[in-house]
Amino acid sequence: MIEANDVSVFIGKQCIVTGVDFKAPPGALAAVVGPNGSGKTTFLRSLTGELPYSGHIAINGAEVSALKPWRLAAMRAVLPQATNLSFPFTVREVVGLGLSSGRSGALAGEGARLPERALARVDLDGFAGRFYQELSGGEQQRVQLARVLCQVWAPVLEGVPRYLFLDEPVSSLDIKHQLIIMRIARDFAARGGGVIAILHDLNLTAMFADVVFVMHRGRLAAAGTPTEVLRDDIIARVFECDMKVGILPRGDMPFVLPQSAA
Amino acid sequence: MVAGDRSGRARLAFAVLMVLLAVTAAASLGYGAADASAWRVLAGLFAPGGENGGLQALRQNIIIYEIRLPRVVLGILIGAALAVSGAVMQGLFRNPLADPGIVGVSAGAGLGAISVIVLGTTSLAPLVQWLGIYALPFAAFLGGLATTLLLYRVATRRGQTSIATMLLAGIALGAMAGAFSGVLVFWADDRQLRDLTFWGLGSLAGATWTKIAAAGPIIVAVLLTAPFLARGLNAMALGEATANHLGIPVQRLKNVAIVAVAAATGASVAVSGGIGFVGIVVPHLLRLLIGPDNRYLLPCSALLGASLLLIADAVSRTIVTPAELPIGIVTAAVGGPFFLWILLRRRGVIDL
């Protein structure tokens, strides 16, 4: 369980996140949505232990700020928005860096081939020998996801659930790969891990999320299931534009359609 | 071989570099201005009580043990120290152009060393008395440490290092260290001036067992520490935040890396002066060959750095025989153009 109580985050003197309560259980995909600059990434970075915060954040019951980096790394992996690499590593070498925490949780037989298996999962079969810096933005993003998957290959290790933090994991992907990546996240949750993802696409959110947290100006504007949260009034207020939320008959899934700006 | 996995090639390179170092070291021992055969001395060592060459053998022994061997040992230590501190610094700054010589760390270490050379008999006399032969490397270490810390503070913001800021700050710090050094040189008397000039050009010529005793332990300590930094430096290639996500205690890694760079640079500068460009040429060549994985890059850098410095020393001893060119001139003459070549090759990648 990832649990945040009354969390505020300051960057410099500016309060970016104010009094957020948050709960992401293992076995579920929690989406964080909100307009640009609403504090989503800053909030995520406090959850991962990267930024100092006031209030409480617990990962599996332990206060995040008190955990050593290697203890945290055994419980959660983080996919940042963008990663630029300073040296010419091959794709396989980059993915292999995910193993450096030494707690992938892979079965004895599959450990050595883990980077290849992770690459296959993100649809990058045959990319192992390429240089990371020569790939397109979307391909690089998938390589990073493969690295992150290597770090927490087993969603549950020794009875302890582990977590994936994904900051806009599909932002530069085409539709096919958006779906592939979201299914990987779903699968991770289905096997007992927890996923916390910042998403911009409200329809993907409706399709894949179990719980949705809507952030607005550093505060939590709404929280609940997609059907509870993705409503005309909430969307219009938070994103400041006219939206029409419909319901797809198949499975009662909400979908969001922007109306004309005028 | 697994695609994209260069660890096999790296292990092979390590073995080849071991052989290269053994060969260059043997050649340096066996070859020199005087006609002394290292082979015969070694043979004499293993067959004591046999043929006794008298004075001739004694002379050969002195040449090998007191002149050539210390020079080879010092060359290996300095070459390894310079190359490894270059590689560690590049990993720390996430930047292939970082090198203690280029970004002013050597200049800072030099300022420390010059202070001891010039002020060692007056205001710094207590330090010299207290530390003995370690006073010079210690002062150079402090100078290097101060420069590295300042540079890191200036060039790094929110875990990202700006290449342009780092190079420019390095120029500024180097100039400042140079100015202070200049003041000290201005105060120096004639004998100190002569010492300073030869020291500053960089040379292995004055290699003695005393110098090795002063710098060797520090360098060996750094070389033994470096492999423990490899995993962390690899993760740092993805940025400080991601390194932290991967479980690396980033702040501790940075502290250890900075101290290691300053110590290795300080010790090298103290005993051999300004030998430049080894720290940038060696890791760069190796990255082309075996990739940037520090688990292999650091040990291979130590070996190749040692070999290259021995080769450069051989060139410096022979190119103007019977005189000797300071080795710093040789490494700069080769390393300068090499540095330009890296800059040109990467001009598109590095946005200055």
Chai-1 contact restraints between the chains, C-beta under 6 A:
chainA,res_idxA,chainB,res_idxB,connection_type,confidence,min_distance_angstrom,max_distance_angstrom,comment,restraint_id
A,E50,B,A241,contact,1.0,0.0,6.0,A-B,restraint_1
A,P69,B,N244,contact,1.0,0.0,6.0,A-B,restraint_2
A,P69,B,G247,contact,1.0,0.0,6.0,A-B,restraint_3
A,P69,B,P249,contact,1.0,0.0,6.0,A-B,restraint_4
A,W70,B,G247,contact,1.0,0.0,6.0,A-B,restraint_5
A,A73,B,L246,contact,1.0,0.0,6.0,A-B,restraint_6
A,A73,B,G247,contact,1.0,0.0,6.0,A-B,restraint_7
A,V78,B,H245,contact,1.0,0.0,6.0,A-B,restraint_8
A,T83,B,L238,contact,1.0,0.0,6.0,A-B,restraint_9
A,L85,B,A237,contact,1.0,0.0,6.0,A-B,restraint_10
A,S86,B,R94,contact,1.0,0.0,6.0,A-B,restraint_11
A,S86,B,A237,contact,1.0,0.0,6.0,A-B,restraint_12
A,F87,B,A237,contact,1.0,0.0,6.0,A-B,restraint_13
A,F87,B,P292,contact,1.0,0.0,6.0,A-B,restraint_14
A,F89,B,P292,contact,1.0,0.0,6.0,A-B,restraint_15
A,T90,B,G4,contact,1.0,0.0,6.0,A-B,restraint_16
A,V91,B,G4,contact,1.0,0.0,6.0,A-B,restraint_17
A,R92,B,G4,contact,1.0,0.0,6.0,A-B,restraint_18
A,R92,B,D5,contact,1.0,0.0,6.0,A-B,restraint_19
A,L97,B,N234,contact,1.0,0.0,6.0,A-B,restraint_20
A,S100,B,R231,contact,1.0,0.0,6.0,A-B,restraint_21
A,S100,B,A235,contact,1.0,0.0,6.0,A-B,restraint_22
A,S100,B,L246,contact,1.0,0.0,6.0,A-B,restraint_23
A,S101,B,L246,contact,1.0,0.0,6.0,A-B,restraint_24
A,S101,B,G247,contact,1.0,0.0,6.0,A-B,restraint_25
A,A128,B,A3,contact,1.0,0.0,6.0,A-B,restraint_26
A,A128,B,G4,contact,1.0,0.0,6.0,A-B,restraint_27
A,G129,B,A3,contact,1.0,0.0,6.0,A-B,restraint_28
A,G129,B,G4,contact,1.0,0.0,6.0,A-B,restraint_29
